[in-house]
């Protein structure tokens, strides 16, 4: 087993990622996004990132230049120190099965995650090696990594 560092050698080394997302909201507004980066618990808006997102979106849909920005916000995504989600049961708490830590890929990985959780519940052997996703690779009591 190896130790998974909980500091700057973790996901912080991953460069910021951007995607152009346009979503109509019920109030008639348009949500334009998005980016993801490891920022720990910092939810401050990075104006440079907002500008980059805006420019990308306007290249795809030039009419967006005519709209006003009402607000910008940053949210926190569940991201583990090694960048891999936590999926499966844990020996650290009986009856607990995890399905979290997907960062921004939760919707994309939902079907596979659901299958892996179903396998964990039923005791079926999974179609993929789930050991790298094991919640037990970390000490959930806050005492560092178990690997």
C-alpha positions, -999 to +999 in steps of 0.1 A: +000+000+000+011+036-007+003+068+011-020+092-007-008+127+001-034+151+014-016+182+004-004+200-028+006+167-045-030+157-047-057+170-071-043+205-069-018+194-096-047+190-120-051+221-142-084+238-143-109+222-167-135+241-187-166+231-206-192+253-222-226+246-207-257+266-215-288+258-195-322+275-194-334+283-159-371+283-149-369+321-142-361+327-179-324+333-172-295+314-189-269+297-169-235+297-186-206+276-173-185+259-163-151+250-149-137+228-122-105+229-103-093+217-069-096+247-046-103+229-013-131+248+004-125+281-013-158+291-030-146+326-040-154+336-076-123+337-097-130+366-122-104+353-146-121+320-148-155+337-153-140+357-182-126+326-198-159+308-195-177+338-210-154+341-239-157+304-247-195+306-246-196+337-268-174+321-295-200+293-297-231+316-294-221+352-304-256+365-293-246+360-257-225+392-260-258+411-259-269+397-225-260+411-191-244+391-164-266+390-133-242+372-110-213+347-109-209+320-083-186+292-074-197+259-059-178+231-042-176+197-059-169+165-040-134+157-050-110+133-032-073+139-027-063+114-054-090+125-078-109+092-079-144+088-065-153+068-034-175+039-045-184+008-025-186-004+010-162+003+038-148-017+067-148+015+087-186+016+092-208-014+089-236-011+063-223+021+047-218+022+009-202+053-007-210+068-040-194+102-039-163+122-048-169+123-086-160+160-089-178+172-120-183+138-135-211+125-113-238+127-139-215+112-165-205+083-143-240+078-127-249+046-145-216+029-138-216+041-102-252+028-098-241-006-111-211-007-088-233+003-058-258-024-067-230-049-069-218-039-035-253-042-020-259-076-036-224-090-031-220-095-069-185-094-083-181-061-103-173-060-140-143-037-132-116-036-106-132-015-078-102-016-055-088+018-067-122+033-058-124+018-024-133+042+004-109+023+026-080+038+007-085+067+031-089+067+069-124+082+073-117+092+109-095+120+096-062+104+104-048+103+069-045+077+043-046+040+048-026+033+017 
